[in-house]
Amino acid sequence: MTARDEDFRLSRDPRIEPPAGPVVLVILDGVGIGPGDEFDAVALARTPTIDRVRREGWTTRLKAHGTAVGLPSDRDMGNSEVGHNILGAGRVFDQGAKLVDRAIETGEIWKGAWAEIVERLHRTGGALHLIGLLSDGNVHSHEKHLHALLRRADEEGLPRVYVHILLDGRDVPETSALTYVDRLEEVLAEIRGKGDRDYRIASGGGRMVVTMDRYEADWSIVERGWHAHVLGDARPFRSAREAIETFRQEEPGIIDQYLPAFTIVGEDGKPVGPIEDGDAVILFNFRGDRAIELSRAFEEGDEFDKFDRVRRPDVLFAGMMLYDGDLGIPHRYLVPPPAVQKTLSEYLARNGVPQFAAAETQKFGHVTYFWNGNRSGKFDPVLEEYVEIPSDQVPFDERPWMKSAQTADVLIDAVRGGRFRFLRVNFAGGDMVGHTGNLDAAVLAVQSVDLALSRILPVVEEARGVLIVTADHGNADDMVERDAEGRPKRGPDGRPKPRTSHTLNPVAFSVLDFSGRRFRLREGIATPGLANVAPTIVTLLGYVPPEPFEPSLLEVDG
């Protein structure tokens, strides 16, 4: 080992023989433990294999939200990014929202890139543009961060600020957009009341069709945002409220995340806030996956070929946070990222353990980039192999089975190949279909995942390996909005209001060891969480979990 590798040396546990076969981690994305009622797609689904694993394996529940994954409070739902961060890190560290909250409280956010932007705008006379998801979902963004940026811009004497809003309906109730628009308009009106400020909403659209694409699944989504935000040539309206109400009248039942792009125009019919040379742009989302592509559109030069930008204004661009550390996207950001080092994958790579990771496009970044501590690339290209299965480019509830079968195919081939000692895979259906609010489709998604798991289990057993089944957070386990007493909320038509966001429910963690070794669940862990998964994997591989990690969920029986 090199001197650096010595820092990562794992000690063998003399009480535990290494498994005869590989350790295989299956992450059932969005499959939590719900209330078990008529709106719980997981409970409604036929899942004989999941049931068997939970029944026959060492099984416990894990906390997958709030403080257990580094978020500010236990009111904050978990998500796939923070979930995979914590799963791969083996310990809890502060995440996006919490980092931004602290930076605002301490004033650190107003240094660095923010100060550079303010200086530039005072020099050029340009406008500040704030683009991001408008809600309090606290998964990609939070409205309080936007409000703080607006008030600080006013304090700094910036006369023109335009907000380009992306409507949520996914991490919050599906038709709640006007609640957030009205609160934003109150802040803007308060600042405009000073008489020498032009602070207005300039454009917007639903997050799933405007701007917030991820993993390069559909660049036309970003292109629509570019036309609305930058060029100002989306469908014109006099206000965001008018746009939202019009779209709802034209297509009854449409939910916020799918509302078309719009541009706000003045009495002269011209856009009130197109992005021009000399301006500055801040993307105020703190989560990276759906922020990278717009960042690239602003920062890349003539080599950019994903769509015709028509014109690329000379602006100073910054993100709320660093969205991709290895690729340096974006070049400027308001809040520096946490330093996540010594992740499970790095420990295993330094100790010569071959690893495999696979998922379809929608979750590929989660089992690689986020799992590895917000790091692109591999720790050891010789020892690691990553496989991406292209996702369908159709609404997920139209093909709720997604790529479950193909994901199982590549994992089975990798297990049978005999090369890898640790394999991880993500099945996206429970989460992506759960986000549509379609209960019947979510049931089919969970059943498709269970069918894939039924093919994986005997292959791991044949290899005398270890099968671990867990999830990163809940979603499909509760498909209805509920009141404080847990009763379904109902719309004007009397029907239950679909839930499209993640849940606060725990997730199951189960282990089947086909090597014949004897373990028991460790006592004394007050509230097991996702951070306990990585050290458990280390234990199952026959090593002693390293010092930074949380305790393993298993200990030797006897």
Number of C-alpha atoms within 10 A of each C-alpha: 11 8 7 9 14 11 12 20 14 19 12 16 15 10 12 18 15 20 20 17 24 28 28 28 22 20 23 27 30 32 33 33 24 22 14 13 12 12 23 22 30 30 21 19 17 17 19 14 19 21 12 13 21 19 12 11 17 18 20 17 18 25 23 33 30 17 21 24 30 25 24 20 13 16 12 21 24 29 27 25 26 30 26 28 31 31 30 29 30 28 24 22 21 19 21 27 22 17 22 24 17 15 17 16 10 10 10 15 22 18 13 13 21 21 13 14 22 19 14 17 21 14 10 12 14 21 26 28 28 24 26 27 28 30 29 17 20 27 26 24 23 21 21 15 20 22 15 13 19 23 14 13 19 18 11 13 13 22 21 21 24 24 25 28 28 26 31 30 26 27 21 20 20 24 19 16 24 16 11 17 19 13 12 23 16 12 17 22 14 14 21 17 12 10 9 12 18 20 27 24 25 31 34 31 31 27 27 22 21 29 31 23 22 22 15 16 14 15 18 16 22 25 22 22 30 27 22 29 32 25 21 23 20 22 15 21 20 17 17 26 15 13 22 24 12 13 19 16 10 9 11 9 10 14 23 26 23 19 24 21 29 31 31 29 22 14 8 7 11 14 23 20 29 24 26 17 13 17 23 25 22 24 25 26 28 30 22 23 21 21 28 22 24 23 21 15 19 21 18 11 10 6 6 13 10 15 12 11 16 10 10 19 17 14 22 21 21 25 29 28 25 26 26 20 16 12 12 10 21 25 18 20 23 24 25 17 20 14 10 17 14 19 22 24 24 21 21 24 20 20 16 15 18 20 25 22 24 26 30 23 20 24 26 24 24 26 25 27 22 26 26 27 27 26 19 16 14 17 16 17 12 11 17 21 16 18 17 16 17 16 17 15 10 9 12 22 22 13 16 26 25 28 24 25 16 15 23 24 14 18 23 17 12 18 24 16 9 11 15 20 21 24 22 20 27 26 34 31 33 33 31 24 30 36 26 25 25 21 26 17 23 32 27 23 31 35 26 24 29 22 20 21 23 18 15 21 19 14 17 22 17 13 17 18 25 27 24 24 22 27 28 33 35 32 34 39 34 32 30 25 21 16 10 7 6 10 11 18 16 15 10 7 7 8 10 17 20 24 29 29 30 30 26 23 23 24 28 23 23 21 25 25 22 19 18 12 16 12 17 13 15 13 9 9 13 6 10 21 29 32 29 25 29 25 28 24 24 24 23 27 25 19 20 19 25 18 9 13 21 22 23 23 26 21 18 13 10 7
